[in-house]
């Protein structure tokens, strides 16, 4: 849609977001439960898959359906994927322009925070409500880690070469973050009272710097967690938390 190829869509994953003008595009399942039969019935000229969808890829290749499988192991993969999709859909020029715009915006954010102190940051993207259980945070690889680095943060889990790290209180205490940023996404709204209660969940770890100094931030934004055209906007939101005086 961002490169002008939206009208060519004949199907989309169940969790993808589209403008109202494309509300009638059929939904064909998610990352873990694609509806292969429905996808085949669409008779698409191209099916875009994530690299882990190996079973679906094999079935489509067997049915001689052209596929493009991608993975986002880092921030640069987002713009590389855009360019490839543009090439495969006949919108190469539009995709190049968009990719360059994103890269320019990321460079602008990086330049704004260049040379500043990089606070030791824990970037949490999942936990059980009102508790410190079921916590997952960004490790030292992946687009979330890269966004945090561009935004001027020092990932406290940067030495762990995984995209997602399951957190324990012991690990949090040992890494001693100066800033904790929690990412929230989806349709759930959170009001001021809920925000206060959620942030109070961290009080059992009051000895760490982020809690002691009140550097606890809940960022409700899909720009950060979706590796797509809004990546630079999401990165700037992280930077504004870490270095508000740079903007």
PESULKA-V402966 format. One record per residue. N is the residue number from 1. RES is the residue in three letters. D_CENTER is the distance of its C-alpha to the mean C-alpha in Angstrom with 1 decimal. Layout:
{{N | RES | D_CENTER} {N | RES | D_CENTER}}
This chain:
{{1 | UNK | 17.9} {2 | UNK | 16.7} {3 | UNK | 19.2} {4 | UNK | 22.0} {5 | UNK | 22.0} {6 | UNK | 21.2} {7 | UNK | 24.9} {8 | UNK | 24.8} {9 | UNK | 22.5} {10 | UNK | 24.7} {11 | UNK | 22.1} {12 | UNK | 18.4} {13 | UNK | 16.5} {14 | UNK | 17.2} {15 | UNK | 13.8} {16 | UNK | 13.2} {17 | UNK | 14.1} {18 | UNK | 17.1} {19 | UNK | 19.6} {20 | UNK | 22.7} {21 | UNK | 24.7} {22 | UNK | 23.0} {23 | UNK | 23.2} {24 | UNK | 25.7} {25 | UNK | 23.6} {26 | UNK | 24.0} {27 | UNK | 21.3} {28 | UNK | 21.5} {29 | UNK | 19.7} {30 | UNK | 16.3} {31 | UNK | 14.9} {32 | UNK | 17.6} {33 | UNK | 20.3} {34 | UNK | 20.7} {35 | UNK | 24.1} {36 | UNK | 25.7} {37 | UNK | 28.9} {38 | UNK | 27.4} {39 | UNK | 25.4} {40 | UNK | 28.7} {41 | UNK | 30.6} {42 | UNK | 28.5} {43 | UNK | 30.0} {44 | UNK | 27.0} {45 | UNK | 27.6} {46 | UNK | 24.1} {47 | UNK | 21.6} {48 | UNK | 18.0} {49 | UNK | 16.8} {50 | UNK | 14.2} {51 | UNK | 16.2} {52 | UNK | 16.6} {53 | UNK | 18.5} {54 | UNK | 21.7} {55 | UNK | 24.1} {56 | UNK | 23.1} {57 | UNK | 23.3} {58 | UNK | 26.8} {59 | UNK | 28.0} {60 | UNK | 27.0} {61 | UNK | 28.5} {62 | UNK | 31.6} {63 | UNK | 31.8} {64 | UNK | 31.6} {65 | UNK | 28.5} {66 | UNK | 26.6} {67 | UNK | 23.0} {68 | UNK | 20.2} {69 | UNK | 17.9} {70 | UNK | 14.9} {71 | UNK | 12.4} {72 | UNK | 9.4} {73 | UNK | 10.9} {74 | UNK | 10.3} {75 | UNK | 9.4} {76 | UNK | 12.7} {77 | UNK | 12.0} {78 | UNK | 10.1} {79 | UNK | 13.5} {80 | UNK | 15.6} {81 | UNK | 14.3} {82 | UNK | 15.1} {83 | UNK | 18.5} {84 | UNK | 19.3} {85 | UNK | 18.6} {86 | UNK | 20.7} {87 | UNK | 23.4} {88 | UNK | 23.5} {89 | UNK | 23.7} {90 | UNK | 26.2} {91 | UNK | 24.0} {92 | UNK | 23.8} {93 | UNK | 24.9} {94 | UNK | 22.5} {95 | UNK | 19.6} {96 | UNK | 21.0} {97 | UNK | 21.4} {98 | UNK | 17.9} {99 | UNK | 16.5} {100 | UNK | 19.1} {101 | UNK | 18.2} {102 | UNK | 14.6} {103 | UNK | 16.0} {104 | UNK | 18.7} {105 | UNK | 16.6} {106 | UNK | 14.6} {107 | UNK | 18.2} {108 | UNK | 19.5} {109 | UNK | 17.1} {110 | UNK | 18.0} {111 | UNK | 21.7} {112 | UNK | 21.7} {113 | UNK | 20.9} {114 | UNK | 22.8} {115 | UNK | 25.5} {116 | UNK | 24.5} {117 | UNK | 24.5} {118 | UNK | 21.2} {119 | UNK | 20.8} {120 | UNK | 20.0} {121 | UNK | 16.8} {122 | UNK | 15.3} {123 | UNK | 11.6} {124 | UNK | 11.8} {125 | UNK | 9.3} {126 | UNK | 12.2} {127 | UNK | 16.0} {128 | UNK | 19.0} {129 | UNK | 20.1} {130 | UNK | 22.8} {131 | UNK | 22.9} {132 | UNK | 21.6} {133 | UNK | 21.4} {134 | UNK | 18.8} {135 | UNK | 16.5} {136 | UNK | 13.5} {137 | UNK | 12.0} {138 | UNK | 10.3} {139 | UNK | 13.1} {140 | UNK | 14.3} {141 | UNK | 12.5} {142 | UNK | 9.1} {143 | UNK | 6.7} {144 | UNK | 6.0} {145 | UNK | 9.8} {146 | UNK | 10.5} {147 | UNK | 9.0} {148 | UNK | 11.1} {149 | UNK | 14.0} {150 | UNK | 14.1} {151 | UNK | 14.1} {152 | UNK | 17.1} {153 | UNK | 16.3} {154 | UNK | 17.8} {155 | UNK | 15.6} {156 | UNK | 18.3} {157 | UNK | 17.0} {158 | UNK | 16.8} {159 | UNK | 19.8} {160 | UNK | 18.3} {161 | UNK | 17.2} {162 | UNK | 14.7} {163 | UNK | 10.9} {164 | UNK | 11.7} {165 | UNK | 14.9} {166 | UNK | 17.0} {167 | UNK | 18.6} {168 | UNK | 22.3} {169 | UNK | 24.1} {170 | UNK | 26.0} {171 | UNK | 23.0} {172 | UNK | 21.9} {173 | UNK | 25.5} {174 | UNK | 25.9} {175 | UNK | 23.0} {176 | UNK | 24.1} {177 | UNK | 21.1} {178 | UNK | 22.2} {179 | UNK | 19.2} {180 | UNK | 16.9} {181 | UNK | 13.8} {182 | UNK | 12.6} {183 | UNK | 9.5} {184 | UNK | 10.9} {185 | UNK | 9.9} {186 | UNK | 12.2} {187 | UNK | 15.8} {188 | UNK | 17.3} {189 | UNK | 18.9} {190 | UNK | 19.8} {191 | UNK | 23.0} {192 | UNK | 24.6} {193 | UNK | 26.4} {194 | UNK | 23.5} {195 | UNK | 21.5} {196 | UNK | 24.5} {197 | UNK | 24.9} {198 | UNK | 21.4} {199 | UNK | 21.7} {200 | UNK | 25.2} {201 | UNK | 23.9} {202 | UNK | 23.4} {203 | UNK | 27.1} {204 | UNK | 28.3} {205 | UNK | 26.6} {206 | UNK | 28.5} {207 | UNK | 29.7} {208 | UNK | 26.5} {209 | UNK | 26.1} {210 | UNK | 23.0} {211 | UNK | 24.7} {212 | UNK | 28.1} {213 | UNK | 27.1} {214 | UNK | 25.0} {215 | UNK | 21.8} {216 | UNK | 19.7} {217 | UNK | 17.0} {218 | UNK | 15.2} {219 | UNK | 12.5} {220 | UNK | 12.1} {221 | UNK | 9.6} {222 | UNK | 7.2} {223 | UNK | 7.0} {224 | UNK | 4.8} {225 | UNK | 2.4} {226 | UNK | 3.5} {227 | UNK | 4.5} {228 | UNK | 7.8} {229 | UNK | 10.7} {230 | UNK | 9.5} {231 | UNK | 7.6} {232 | UNK | 10.9} {233 | UNK | 11.4} {234 | UNK | 8.5} {235 | UNK | 9.9} {236 | UNK | 13.3} {237 | UNK | 12.7} {238 | UNK | 12.1} {239 | UNK | 15.1} {240 | UNK | 17.2} {241 | UNK | 16.9} {242 | UNK | 17.9} {243 | UNK | 20.4} {244 | UNK | 21.5} {245 | UNK | 24.8} {246 | UNK | 23.2} {247 | UNK | 22.5}}
